[in-house]
Amino acid sequence: MSEIVLENLGKTFGDFTALADMNLTIANGEFMALLGPSGCGKSTTMNMIAGMLRPSTGAIRFNGRDIVDVPMAKRGVGFVFQNYAIFTHMSVRENLAYGPRAQGVAAAEITKRVQAFAELLQLETMLDRPAAGLSVNILQRLAIGRSAILEPAIFLLDEPLSNVDAAFRAVMRSELKSLQGQFGQTMVYVTHDQLEAMTMADRIAVMDHGKLLQVGTPLEIYNNPADAFVARFIGAPGMNILEGTLTRHADTVSAEVAGLGSVTLSPAMQGAAALQAAREVQIGFRPEQINAADQGLTMQVTFVERIGARTIVHMEQGASLAKAVLPADVPPPVAGDAWTFAVPDDAIRLFDPVTGRALGGRTH
Ligand code: ATP
């Protein structure tokens, strides 16, 4: 088990900065997801932790020890990539046994571990089959097993589920989570899929353009995104963000969207010092927190998607776009109609239109 500390970590390729000034502590036994869009620097960070890439600046510490000069094989790290590295000419059993054998683990112990991991990963029935010819789903499961069987203190997974099909991905999400729970390794999981990060991680580090934007538990990030990018990236659909203006009437502050209406801010938000100077703001609210109302914001409904347990209402007004998610038993508005909705004041989030950073008080 290991604590990982990234301290002012940075990586440049020529003039290009792939990662800048990353500070992150991953606790012993924690499941940390590095989440962000393609090119944000997730794999670069992971490859530096693994030892495949040397940092340009900063330090990486495992249990307090700087490991930048420690070669990959000596870091005690297991690594699973998007593209499984399997010996196709070997059987499933031989693939699982390969790593422990190379490490000189005793034969009886190898047999025991192979059996245990085959059971855990539901590979028992195919132990003697050649890996060549197995489905992509099974190969990726085997790749995870091959790395996990070495019981590394740190387990790094870089998009391990992006090539497997959707049903299998859902199964693997819960299996990986329970595997990590059983072994208690420190797990770093790279993904661009917010659902994977939200469902598996203890905490999520959200990145964009080589920068760490926010670190928090899935609910902290969902409820109180530190940044408009994070707000949009988390959730399916993501948070609605509308351009607005703060207006003050006597001692209440509301946020107005030109041509749509206005929303009232919570007392905590109204009292926040950061709002005193702000006038132009970005108004954020989750699609799930919208209710039909007589007063609030009015937008034109463009499209209504009924997807089983919920309905997604797509809306537009001038340059503003928004979505509402309604439970299936709530009658939705009709496409082509204008629809008025309200958002509870404690569900409103405000962001600086220039920096994108969150403004005002947190209510959760
Ligand atoms: P993806 O999921 O697409 O790999 P990512 O968030 O993991 O995205 P990285 O692979 O870390 O992103 O890459 C970050 C940026 O650094 C990208 O713009 C990439 O093109 C660039 N980059 C990565 N490796 C190199 C390299 N060896 N030389 C030059 N640029 C690189």
Residues whose N, C-alpha, C, O or C-beta is under 5 A from the ligand:
A	BS01	ATP	F13 A18 P37 S38 G39 C40 G41 K42 S43 T44 T45
